[in-house]
Amino acid sequence: YIKNGLGAEWAWLGTAFALFGLFAGFGIGNMVQANSVADVLSSSFRISPWITGGVMAVLVALVLIGGIRRIAEVAGRLVPIMAIAYLTGGLIILASNLNAIPDALGLVFKHAFTPIAAGGGFAGAAVWAAIRFGVARGIFSNEAGLGSAPIAHAAAATDDPVRQGTVAMLGTFIDTLVICTITGLVILVSGVWTSGETGAALSSLAFESALPGFGGYVVTFGLAVFAFTTALGWSVYGEKCAEYLFGVRAIIPFRLVWVVALPVGAVAKLSFIWLVADTLNALMAIPNLIALLLLSPVVVQLTHAYFRREG
């Protein structure tokens, strides 16, 4: 959309976006996903990260290289089921801890602007660090401004870009304002936020402590399904970037590298994986945000025309 919207003289910006998007996919859509699944399976079932990474690589390879789409279809059908189970579990926990929610919200606002010395990922956080990690995790959650979602929405069967844009915005609302808010509140009201755990293991511990014998499984299996489908989805984004840069001949080599990267991400250090992902996300977002700013008059014009037409 950058080259077509801004003209040939801005083609370099589209090339920069494709280049950064190609590498960013290996962070947010590949290694982070494998690492999160490996982390939660290791803490819940003592499964070796190498085994988790290997199984994910085989399943993804069967879909991308072997063409066995049935696996992806089954996983796709499981996503809404696991999402409903996750949200239901979270709401049950919050409903049973209603009295703790005001204190949890107070904790969020209090320590959003003041340093805190606590365990786990909260240790020694300052205001600038809170903002930095908040923005980074927000982008990771909903990909707003990253430029990845348009790759998928461009393939939608619609005649109106504004209508499709409103559909795309719904994903941001659900991801961040609903799912992430519920997750954060569950972690706080369950009291495990000072346990020293981080990442997916912290969420699993929170659900398990509040719903013993059930909560941990919801997070574990839900995360496994979400991560698998995310790895497949981001492989499409990265593949399109590779095709834009190098042509169709790059598709098979890209898929091979994508599969190999999964076990590498599963065994790497969590902090290193997140650092790589955050850096690559920022590089990908920069050309996209520049293009959005330059094309904003067109967006305003189309949006006004759409709502006038729809009444």
C-alpha positions in Angstrom: 0.0 0.0 0.0 3.0 2.3 0.6 4.2 2.3 -3.0 0.7 2.3 -4.5 -0.6 5.0 -2.2 2.4 7.4 -2.2 3.7 6.8 -5.7 6.9 5.4 -7.2 9.1 8.1 -5.5 8.2 6.5 -2.2 8.9 2.9 -3.2 12.1 2.9 -1.1 9.8 3.3 2.0 7.8 0.3 1.0 11.1 -1.6 0.5 12.3 -0.6 4.0 9.0 -1.8 5.5 9.2 -5.1 3.7 12.8 -5.6 4.8 12.1 -4.8 8.5 8.8 -6.7 8.4 10.7 -9.8 7.0 13.0 -9.8 10.1 10.4 -8.6 12.6 8.3 -11.7 11.9 11.0 -13.9 13.3 10.7 -12.0 16.6 7.0 -11.3 17.3 5.5 -14.2 15.2 8.1 -16.9 15.5 10.7 -17.1 18.3 8.5 -15.3 21.0 5.7 -17.7 20.3 7.9 -20.8 20.5 9.6 -19.4 23.7 6.2 -18.6 25.4 4.9 -22.1 24.7 8.2 -23.7 25.8 8.2 -21.6 29.0 4.7 -22.5 30.1 5.0 -26.2 29.2 8.3 -26.4 31.0 6.8 -24.8 34.2 3.6 -26.8 34.0 4.6 -30.2 32.8 8.5 -30.2 32.9 8.6 -30.6 29.1 12.0 -29.8 27.7 12.0 -26.6 25.6 13.9 -28.6 22.9 11.0 -31.0 22.6 8.4 -28.1 22.5 10.4 -26.3 19.8 10.9 -29.5 17.8 7.2 -30.4 17.9 6.2 -26.8 16.9 8.7 -26.9 14.0 7.4 -30.2 12.7 3.7 -29.1 12.9 4.4 -25.8 11.2 6.6 -27.5 8.6 3.8 -29.9 7.8 1.5 -27.0 7.1 3.9 -24.6 5.3 6.1 -27.1 3.4 4.1 -30.3 3.4 0.8 -28.6 2.5 -1.1 -30.4 5.2 -3.7 -27.7 5.8 -5.9 -29.9 7.9 -3.7 -29.2 11.0 -4.1 -25.4 10.5 -7.9 -25.8 10.0 -8.2 -27.8 13.3 -6.1 -25.2 15.2 -8.2 -22.4 13.7 -11.4 -24.0 14.9 -9.9 -24.4 18.4 -8.9 -20.8 18.7 -12.4 -19.4 19.4 -13.1 -22.3 21.8 -9.9 -21.6 23.8 -10.5 -17.9 23.7 -14.0 -18.3 25.2 -12.6 -20.7 27.8 -9.8 -18.2 28.7 -12.2 -15.3 29.0 -14.7 -17.3 31.0 -12.0 -18.5 33.4 -10.7 -15.0 33.8 -14.2 -13.5 34.5 -14.9 -16.3 37.0 -11.7 -15.4 38.9 -12.6 -11.7 38.9 -16.2 -12.3 39.9 -15.0 -14.4 42.9 -12.5 -11.6 43.8 -14.7 -8.5 43.3 -13.5 -6.9 46.5 -9.9 -7.1 45.4 -10.4 -5.4 42.0 -10.4 -1.8 43.3 -7.1 -2.4 45.1 -5.7 -4.0 41.9 -6.7 -1.0 39.8 -5.3 1.3 42.4 -2.0 -0.7 42.3 -1.9 -0.2 38.5 -2.3 3.6 38.6 -0.1 4.0 41.7 2.9 2.2 40.3 2.4 3.4 36.7 4.0 6.7 37.8 6.2 5.7 40.8 9.1 3.3 41.0 8.4 0.0 42.7 10.7 -2.7 44.2 9.0 -6.0 43.8 9.7 -9.5 42.4 9.6 -10.7 38.9 9.3 -8.4 35.9 8.3 -5.5 38.2 11.7 -5.2 39.9 13.1 -1.7 40.0 10.7 -0.3 37.4 10.9 3.4 36.8 8.4 5.7 35.0 10.3 5.7 31.7 10.7 1.9 31.9 7.0 1.4 32.5 6.1 3.6 29.5 8.7 1.9 27.3 7.5 -1.6 28.2 3.9 -0.6 28.1 4.2 0.7 24.6 6.2 -2.3 23.5 3.8 -4.8 25.0 0.8 -2.9 23.6 2.3 -3.2 20.1 3.0 -6.9 20.6 -0.6 -7.4 21.8 -2.5 -5.7 19.1 0.1 -4.8 16.4 -1.4 -1.3 16.1 0.8 0.9 13.9 3.0 -2.0 13.1 1.7 -2.5 9.5 1.2 -6.3 9.8 -2.6 -6.4 9.9 -3.1 -4.6 6.5 -1.3 -7.6 4.8 -4.1 -9.8 6.0 -7.0 -7.4 5.6 -5.9 -6.5 2.1 -7.0 -10.0 1.1 -10.5 -9.5 2.5 -13.5 -9.7 0.1 -14.8 -6.1 0.4 -15.2 -3.1 -1.8 -14.8 -0.5 0.9 -11.5 0.1 2.7 -13.2 2.1 5.5 -15.5 -0.8 6.4 -12.6 -3.2 6.5 -10.7 -0.7 8.6 -13.5 -0.6 11.2 -13.4 -4.4 11.4 -9.6 -4.3 11.9 -10.0 -1.8 14.8 -12.2 -4.3 16.6 -9.2 -6.7 17.0 -7.2 -4.0 18.8 -10.1 -3.4 21.2 -10.6 -7.1 22.0 -6.8 -7.9 22.3 -5.8 -5.0 24.6 -8.8 -3.6 26.4 -10.5 -6.9 27.0 -8.1 -9.9 27.1 -5.0 -8.0 28.4 -7.0 -6.2 31.0 -8.6 -9.4 32.3 -5.2 -11.1 32.3 -3.5 -8.2 34.2 -6.3 -8.1 36.8 -6.2 -11.8 37.3 -2.5 -11.7 38.0 -2.9 -8.9 40.5 -6.0 -10.2 42.4 -4.5 -13.7 42.6 -1.4 -12.2 44.3 1.2 -14.1 42.2 2.6 -10.9 40.7 5.4 -10.9 43.3 6.2 -14.6 42.8 9.2 -14.0 40.5 7.6 -15.7 37.5 7.5 -13.8 34.2 5.9 -14.2 30.8 3.4 -17.0 30.1 4.4 -18.9 33.3 3.1 -16.0 35.4 -0.3 -16.0 33.7 -0.5 -19.8 34.1 0.4 -19.5 37.8 -2.2 -16.8 38.3 -5.0 -18.9 36.8 -3.9 -22.1 38.5 -3.8 -20.5 41.9 -7.3 -19.0 41.5 -8.8 -22.1 39.7 -6.8 -25.1 41.1 -6.6 -28.1 38.8 -8.2 -26.2 35.9 -6.9 -22.7 35.4 -3.3 -23.7 34.5 -4.5 -26.0 31.8 -6.7 -23.2 30.2 -3.6 -21.0 29.9 -1.3 -23.7 28.8 -3.4 -25.3 26.1 -4.9 -22.0 25.0 -1.4 -20.4 24.6 -0.2 -23.4 22.6 -3.1 -23.1 20.1 -2.7 -19.3 19.9 1.0 -19.5 19.4 0.8 -22.1 16.7 -1.8 -20.2 14.7 0.1 -17.0 15.3 3.3 -18.6 13.9 1.3 -19.7 10.8 -0.2 -16.2 10.4 3.0 -14.4 10.7 4.7 -16.8 8.3 2.3 -15.4 5.7 3.3 -11.8 6.6 7.0 -12.6 6.4 6.5 -14.5 3.2 4.7 -11.6 1.5 7.6 -9.3 2.5 10.2 -11.8 1.2 8.2 -12.1 -2.1 8.0 -8.3 -2.4 11.8 -8.0 -2.0 13.1 -11.1 -3.9 10.2 -12.5 -5.9 8.5 -15.9 -5.6 11.8 -17.7 -5.6 12.3 -16.6 -2.0 9.1 -18.3 -0.7 10.5 -21.9 -0.1 13.8 -20.7 1.4 11.9 -18.4 3.7 9.6 -21.2 4.9 12.6 -23.4 5.6 14.3 -20.7 7.7 11.0 -20.0 9.4 10.7 -23.6 10.6 14.3 -23.8 11.8 13.9 -20.6 13.8 11.1 -22.1 16.0 13.3 -24.5 18.1 15.9 -21.8 18.4 13.4 -19.4 19.9 12.1 -22.1 22.2 15.5 -22.6 23.9 16.7 -19.0 23.9 16.6 -16.7 27.0 13.3 -15.0 27.4 14.8 -11.6 28.0 16.9 -11.8 24.8 14.0 -13.0 22.7 11.8 -10.0 23.9 14.6 -7.6 23.3 15.0 -8.8 19.7 11.3 -8.7 19.1 10.9 -5.2 20.5 13.7 -3.9 18.4 12.5 -5.4 15.2 8.9 -4.2 15.9 10.2 -0.7 16.2 12.1 -0.9 13.0 9.0 -2.2 11.2 6.7 0.4 12.6 8.8 3.4 11.6 8.3 3.3 7.8 4.6 2.3 8.4 4.0 5.2 10.7 5.6 7.6 8.2 3.4 6.3 5.4 0.3 6.5 7.6 1.1 10.2 8.4 1.6 11.0 4.7 -1.6 9.2 3.7 -3.7 10.6 6.6 -5.5 13.2 4.4 -6.7 10.3 2.1 -7.9 8.3 5.1 -9.8 11.3 6.4 -11.4 11.9 3.0 -12.4 8.3 2.6 -13.8 8.1 6.1 -15.9 11.2 5.8 -17.3 10.0 2.5 -18.1 6.5 4.0 -20.0 7.8 7.0 -21.9 10.4 4.9 -22.9 7.6 2.5 -23.9 5.3 5.3 -25.9 8.0 7.0 
